[in-house]
């Protein structure tokens, strides 16, 4: 009996933890404005990195929690991005998702772009987390796969 209860507990916890955290937004409902803000942020980031300009972003609203993580590492991240990836050769919108746990409070969307980089063939995606309210940017990640498992990006190749 104990084995059955233990097996049921393990099975249910694995099932509960494997639930997806994102729901795909259909192409017809994707906000062109948020896609443009995300794409412009990526381009501005890379332009600052290429020019070795580590000042703040005046044309974008960044979440305060994101700023606290981002700015102390900005110069180092830029140098690593330019060294490891080179320039972005092409960038194309791939898909958009909404973070399920924020649907009813302050919705956060994950905007994913396919990207080709000058120095890397493995890295394929640039992802931006953006709040629906006022298009506040919450995060950015460069990765080999779509980051759909967790809301806060792991320490992978980040920008």
Secondary structure as UniProt FT lines:
FT   HELIX           2..17
FT   STRAND          22..24
FT   HELIX           27..29
FT   HELIX           32..50
FT   TURN            51..52
FT   HELIX           64..70
FT   HELIX           71..73
FT   HELIX           74..85
FT   STRAND          88..99
FT   HELIX           100..102
FT   TURN            103..104
FT   STRAND          108..117
FT   STRAND          125..131
FT   HELIX           133..135
FT   STRAND          137..143
//
